[in-house]
Amino acid sequence: GQNIDQPTEMTATEGAIVQINCTYQTSGFNGLFWYQQHAGEAPTFLSYNVLDGLEEKGRFSSFLSRSKGYSYLLLKELQMKDSASYLCAVRDDYQLIWGAGTKLIIKP
Amino acid sequence: DAMVIQNPRYQVTQFGKPVTLSCSQTLNHNVMYWYQQKSSQAPKLLFHYYDKDFNNEADTPDNFQSRRPNTSFCFLDIRSPGLGDAAMYLCATSRDLWGAEGGYTFGSGTRLTVV
């Protein structure tokens, strides 16, 4: 079946680095997305990976390994405003499949 | 600014009383989606439109209907809301199907409470 796994919750310290992992099992693969969602708000698009490797965008980077069915989102120089849920979503041949998200808590 | 606008932001409705949620976009995107999201869960796709082509997810209850009268607007109708329909309803748009070109743009969502 189709499945996306992410840790439910993670805690990190302001100024530090955190890596949020996502593993997936889907019938096809046409790209992987990361979205940020603050509590009570809509998700916002962060990144899209379709080829293996690391994509860097400022403090955020996203990595993909298609052979391992694995991605991670790396957040550097954490700020309090990064406290949010981070959702991984995979585009298979027919649809976009969403993970339940990882709630990231930033402590001072 | 080009954007996706959902109205209202918060909606309280009575059990069994029909309710309509609206979404408009100024992005001129081809695809519009309606998602239901409950607390700490993944968004669940209810419907999507590619232009006027309507696509209903197999497990979307008949209680939910949608209309897209033109490119800019899309509506979600809940004919007889039950307590289990209380959720955040998210409208999203994308240039192409599933958002390979730049991802989805979401509206701010409508939080539906059923009393």
HADDOCK unambig.tbl for C-alpha pairs under 7 A between the chains (distance, minus, plus):
assign (segid A and resid 41 and name CA) (segid B and resid 108 and name CA) 6.01 0.50 0.50
assign (segid A and resid 41 and name CA) (segid B and resid 109 and name CA) 6.85 0.50 0.50
assign (segid A and resid 42 and name CA) (segid B and resid 90 and name CA) 6.97 0.50 0.50
assign (segid A and resid 42 and name CA) (segid B and resid 106 and name CA) 6.13 0.50 0.50
assign (segid A and resid 42 and name CA) (segid B and resid 107 and name CA) 6.51 0.50 0.50
assign (segid A and resid 42 and name CA) (segid B and resid 108 and name CA) 5.16 0.50 0.50
assign (segid A and resid 42 and name CA) (segid B and resid 109 and name CA) 5.95 0.50 0.50
assign (segid A and resid 43 and name CA) (segid B and resid 106 and name CA) 6.54 0.50 0.50
assign (segid A and resid 44 and name CA) (segid B and resid 105 and name CA) 6.97 0.50 0.50
assign (segid A and resid 44 and name CA) (segid B and resid 106 and name CA) 6.88 0.50 0.50
assign (segid A and resid 45 and name CA) (segid B and resid 103 and name CA) 6.01 0.50 0.50
assign (segid A and resid 45 and name CA) (segid B and resid 104 and name CA) 6.58 0.50 0.50
assign (segid A and resid 91 and name CA) (segid B and resid 98 and name CA) 6.85 0.50 0.50
assign (segid A and resid 95 and name CA) (segid B and resid 98 and name CA) 6.68 0.50 0.50
assign (segid A and resid 96 and name CA) (segid B and resid 98 and name CA) 5.99 0.50 0.50
assign (segid A and resid 98 and name CA) (segid B and resid 42 and name CA) 5.68 0.50 0.50
assign (segid A and resid 98 and name CA) (segid B and resid 43 and name CA) 6.63 0.50 0.50
assign (segid A and resid 99 and name CA) (segid B and resid 42 and name CA) 5.48 0.50 0.50
assign (segid A and resid 100 and name CA) (segid B and resid 40 and name CA) 6.46 0.50 0.50
assign (segid A and resid 100 and name CA) (segid B and resid 41 and name CA) 4.70 0.50 0.50
assign (segid A and resid 100 and name CA) (segid B and resid 42 and name CA) 3.97 0.50 0.50
assign (segid A and resid 101 and name CA) (segid B and resid 42 and name CA) 6.71 0.50 0.50
